[in-house]
């Protein structure tokens, strides 16, 4: 089903926009391989590398950038991080170990994603925001995917389709902490945030 949804649109997008950088979200090695053959540039694996053993071999083979999302072993969102531990320290420990594993396979073009909403409580999500600066110790680009997530609309007690204002505010907060990339639903609004931020502080 995932191949059926991804491959034909990917072919059309690549044909129409030959120079566009395309990232494909998947935890399945066969989808990653087919997408990279057609012309995808980046693999975004939200499983945290726990999804299967072949994914990293494929990334190494194609020498493509790899987005490493923080998650915990045992299935996506089936478990929640231990609340008794320091959230940001656990993320740094996870990324340090996984980056070392990736490097051992010849994978060096790595982007990390804190994984907002993946196997985390609301409290833990906001702890990541608070201590976001500490992730820069890993010396990798940081991708943020927080757009319209439940940590925003549930905290504000609104519906997800009303979460644009909250999303914009969160993007501004994290932009101030030097995130590198943003995965968004509302491209124009994010562009406006970025432009105003740069005019004000850069």
C-alpha positions as CSV (number, residue, x, y, z in Angstrom):
1,X,0.0,0.0,0.0
2,X,2.8,2.4,0.9
3,X,4.6,1.7,-2.5
4,X,1.3,2.3,-4.3
5,X,0.9,5.7,-2.6
6,X,4.4,6.9,-2.9
7,X,6.0,5.6,-6.1
8,X,3.8,7.1,-8.9
9,X,3.6,10.6,-7.2
10,X,7.3,10.5,-6.7
11,X,7.9,9.8,-10.4
12,X,5.7,12.7,-11.3
13,X,7.3,15.1,-8.9
14,X,10.8,14.2,-10.0
15,X,9.9,14.6,-13.6
16,X,8.3,18.0,-13.1
17,X,10.9,19.3,-10.6
18,X,14.2,17.7,-11.5
19,X,16.2,19.8,-9.1
20,X,13.9,19.5,-6.1
21,X,15.2,17.9,-2.9
22,X,12.8,15.1,-2.0
23,X,12.6,13.4,1.4
24,X,10.6,10.2,1.7
25,X,9.2,9.1,5.1
26,X,9.3,5.4,5.6
27,X,10.3,2.7,8.0
28,X,10.2,0.0,5.3
29,X,13.4,-0.9,3.4
30,X,11.7,-1.9,0.2
31,X,10.0,1.5,0.0
32,X,13.3,3.3,0.7
33,X,15.1,1.3,-2.0
34,X,12.4,1.9,-4.7
35,X,12.1,5.6,-3.8
36,X,15.9,6.1,-3.9
37,X,16.1,4.4,-7.3
38,X,13.5,6.7,-8.7
39,X,15.2,9.8,-7.4
40,X,14.4,10.5,-3.8
41,X,17.3,12.3,-2.1
42,X,16.7,11.7,1.7
43,X,15.2,8.9,3.8
44,X,13.3,10.0,6.9
45,X,13.0,7.0,9.2
46,X,10.8,7.7,12.2
47,X,11.4,4.3,13.7
48,X,14.7,5.6,15.2
49,X,16.5,2.8,13.3
50,X,14.6,0.1,15.1
51,X,12.3,-0.7,12.3
52,X,14.4,-3.2,10.4
53,X,18.0,-4.3,9.9
54,X,18.2,-3.6,6.2
55,X,17.3,0.1,6.2
56,X,20.8,1.3,7.2
57,X,22.4,-0.9,4.6
58,X,20.3,0.7,1.9
59,X,21.1,4.2,3.1
60,X,24.8,3.3,3.1
61,X,24.5,1.7,-0.4
62,X,22.9,4.8,-1.9
63,X,25.0,7.3,0.3
64,X,21.9,9.5,0.9
65,X,21.2,11.7,3.8
66,X,19.4,10.0,6.6
67,X,17.0,11.6,9.1
68,X,17.4,9.8,12.4
69,X,14.3,10.3,14.6
70,X,14.4,9.7,18.3
71,X,12.2,6.9,19.3
72,X,12.3,3.9,21.7
73,X,12.6,0.3,20.8
74,X,9.4,-1.8,20.8
75,X,7.3,-0.2,18.1
76,X,6.4,3.3,17.2
77,X,4.3,4.9,20.0
78,X,3.6,1.6,21.7
79,X,5.7,2.7,24.6
80,X,6.5,6.0,26.3
81,X,9.9,7.1,27.6
82,X,10.6,6.6,31.3
83,X,9.4,9.7,33.0
84,X,11.9,9.3,35.8
85,X,14.8,10.0,33.6
86,X,16.1,13.4,32.3
87,X,14.5,13.7,28.8
88,X,17.1,15.7,27.0
89,X,19.9,13.5,28.4
90,X,18.1,10.4,27.2
91,X,17.8,12.0,23.7
92,X,21.5,12.9,23.6
93,X,22.5,9.4,24.8
94,X,20.3,7.8,22.1
95,X,21.6,10.0,19.3
96,X,25.2,9.5,20.4
97,X,24.8,5.7,20.2
98,X,22.9,5.7,16.9
99,X,25.2,8.2,15.2
100,X,28.2,6.0,16.2
101,X,26.3,3.0,14.7
102,X,25.6,4.9,11.5
103,X,29.2,6.0,11.2
104,X,30.3,2.4,11.5
105,X,28.2,1.6,8.4
106,X,29.7,4.5,6.5
107,X,26.8,6.9,7.0
108,X,27.9,10.4,7.9
109,X,25.3,12.7,6.3
110,X,22.9,12.6,9.3
111,X,20.1,14.9,10.4
112,X,18.6,14.3,13.8
113,X,14.9,14.8,14.7
114,X,13.9,14.9,18.4
115,X,10.7,13.1,17.5
116,X,8.1,15.4,19.0
117,X,5.0,13.2,19.7
118,X,6.8,9.9,19.2
119,X,6.7,7.8,22.4
120,X,6.7,10.8,24.6
121,X,4.4,12.4,27.1
122,X,3.2,16.0,26.7
123,X,5.5,16.9,29.6
124,X,8.5,15.3,27.9
125,X,7.7,17.1,24.6
126,X,7.9,20.5,26.3
127,X,11.0,19.5,28.2
128,X,12.7,19.1,24.8
129,X,11.6,22.6,23.8
130,X,13.0,24.0,27.1
131,X,16.4,22.2,26.7
132,X,16.6,22.2,22.9
133,X,19.9,24.1,22.9
134,X,21.7,21.1,24.4
135,X,21.1,19.0,21.3
136,X,23.7,21.1,19.4
137,X,26.4,19.3,21.3
138,X,25.8,16.5,18.8
139,X,27.0,18.8,16.0
140,X,24.4,17.7,13.4
141,X,21.6,19.5,11.7
142,X,18.4,19.3,13.6
143,X,15.0,18.8,12.0
144,X,11.9,19.8,13.9
145,X,8.5,18.3,13.1
146,X,6.1,19.9,15.5
147,X,3.5,21.4,13.1
148,X,-0.1,21.0,14.3
149,X,0.8,18.1,16.7
150,X,-1.2,17.1,19.7
151,X,1.1,18.7,22.2
152,X,-0.1,22.0,20.7
153,X,-3.8,21.6,20.3
154,X,-4.3,19.4,23.3
155,X,-2.5,21.9,25.5
156,X,-4.6,24.8,24.1
157,X,-7.8,22.6,24.3
158,X,-8.6,23.2,20.7
159,X,-9.1,21.1,17.6
160,X,-6.1,20.2,15.3
161,X,-7.5,22.3,12.5
162,X,-7.3,25.4,14.7
163,X,-3.6,24.8,15.7
164,X,-2.0,27.2,13.1
165,X,-1.4,30.0,15.6
166,X,0.1,27.7,18.2
167,X,2.2,26.1,15.6
168,X,3.5,29.4,14.4
169,X,4.4,30.4,18.0
170,X,6.2,27.1,18.6
171,X,8.2,27.5,15.3
172,X,9.3,30.9,16.5
173,X,10.4,29.5,19.8
174,X,12.5,26.7,18.2
175,X,13.9,28.9,15.5
176,X,15.4,31.1,18.3
177,X,17.2,27.9,19.4
178,X,18.8,27.4,16.0
179,X,16.9,24.5,14.5
180,X,18.1,23.8,11.0
181,X,15.0,22.4,9.2
182,X,11.3,22.4,9.8
183,X,8.7,19.9,8.6
184,X,5.5,21.9,8.2
185,X,2.0,21.8,6.8
186,X,1.8,25.6,6.4
187,X,4.7,26.6,4.2
188,X,3.8,30.3,3.6
189,X,3.3,30.9,7.3
190,X,6.6,29.3,8.2
191,X,8.3,31.4,5.5
192,X,6.9,34.5,7.1
193,X,8.1,33.5,10.5
194,X,11.6,32.8,9.2
195,X,11.8,36.1,7.3
196,X,10.7,38.2,10.2
197,X,13.1,36.4,12.5
198,X,16.0,37.0,10.2
199,X,15.1,40.7,9.8
200,X,14.9,41.0,13.6
201,X,17.9,39.1,14.8
202,X,20.2,38.2,11.9
